[in-house]
């Protein structure tokens, strides 16, 4: 029994908690090479909907300030949303019962369709929800020319 608290680093004491053997496993390769960041990248949930006027992205970022979030359009049509979530400072006398909120860097990328106006992208943060609006370009209808049939 003395080994169990070392697995949980003294942060969990609930006997009904399930131990995750991959919790701090150091995944390698790509941007996910730093241990502990994998969960942060994976847990950033983003909805993408298309309206007649625009593509709208909504990300739940509770506790993240707008100064800690970056919204960029890379290489013409790749929307990138990234930032940092900071963990609370631990006091020496604190006794943690459960830690479920993720912390660290997060990043998501989306390939935008060709019919968007990347110069008019807008972003707003309200009540922990980031909304990115990418307006659509008007689809130019092809000119149709009637041809008279002789004969």
Secondary structure, 3 states (H helix, E strand, C coil): CCCHHHHCCCCCCCCCCCCCCCCCCCCCCHHHCCCCCHHHHHHCCEEEEECCCEEEEEEECCCCCHHHEEEEEECCCEEEEEEEECCCCCCCCCCCCCCCCCCEEEEEEEECCCCECHHHCEEEEECCEEEEEEEECCCCCCCCCCCCCCC
